[in-house]
Amino acid sequence: LATYLFLLVEKNKYYIIASAFSFILSFYSYNSFRIIIPVWAISLLIYKFGFVRKYFIVSLISLLLFLLSLIPVYRLYKYDSGGARFAQVEIKSKTDFVKNYISHFSPDFLFLKGDTNPRSQIPGHGQLYLFEFPLLLLGLMVILRSKKFEFFLPLILLLLAPIPAALTRESPHALRSLLAAPSFAIISALGVNFLSENIKRFGKIIILIAVTAYCLSFESYAMDFFNKYSMETASAWQREYKDIFTMQKSGIVTDKYAQPYIFALYYQKYDPQKFRSTVKYNPVDKWGFSLVSSFGDYKFNK
């Protein structure tokens, strides 16, 4: 929305303020956007530099609003524990970054298997539908042959999207590279439009075929989500811990499914003060986490 409004500033200069507010909302929505938005916003300002220079006051107001909105985030990372999560999952070398970045464009991730974490992906489905592959190739061809900068925007966004995920150890990662989703959609749409314009006799038929293919593919995806997903991924969502802690008031519990103490505290309505006075932790693991080994009458191990 922020990008769309920014591209309309020639029609109404005040769209840039609405764009700034949209960027602020996006900035606060998820950590990945806190990395991408500054780079992307600067790129857009350079692209529309003529407008910025012509309407300097309204552009300056928009920029100041955006910068003021960052103060709470700055305080979070500077004075509180806002950077703790990133410290737990960040990569250790530049080589890992390159490998992780490239992995987001692999056929397995995009079309065949998708994210290996079931919480971010329905098993058996890729991030994109397989029939989109030729549409993406056509869309990329349209972009590269175009002389209009606007056509390159979805491609630039697509290249930026994996950066936050590539900085972490769990890659490829569907959620952290979420900005790729609209980018792929726009590029595919350019491919469909190219076919409909260059095969004019069958233009409407091609669009109908594309829409039908999307609907049928989505139907398969939706059916698996409603009929299979909850059963196949119950353990990934730690379903077993609900059964355990609604029946068991003490004892030794496996932490195979990650951090069971959270569920114990929740389902037992455990006193926070009592928890803090009895909790003990395991050494930091390979992911950078230090898990609870015991508290009260509970012990957790493999």
Secondary structure, DSSP 8 states (H G I E B T S, - for coil): -HHHHHHTTTT-TTHHHHHHHHHHHHHTT-HHHHHHHHHHHHHHHHHTHHHHHHTHHHHHHHHHHHHHHTHHHHHHHHHSSTTHHHHHHB-SSHHHHHHHHHHTT-HIIIIIS--SSGGGS-TT--SS-TTHHHHHHHHHHHHHH---GGGGHHHHHHHHTTHHHHTBSS-S-TTTTTTHHHHHHHHHHHHHHHHHHHSGGGHHHHHHHHHHHHHHHHHHHHHHIIIIIHHHTTTTTTTHHHHHHHH-SSEEEE-TTS-HHHHHHHHTT--HHHHHHH-EE----TTS---EEEETTEEEE-
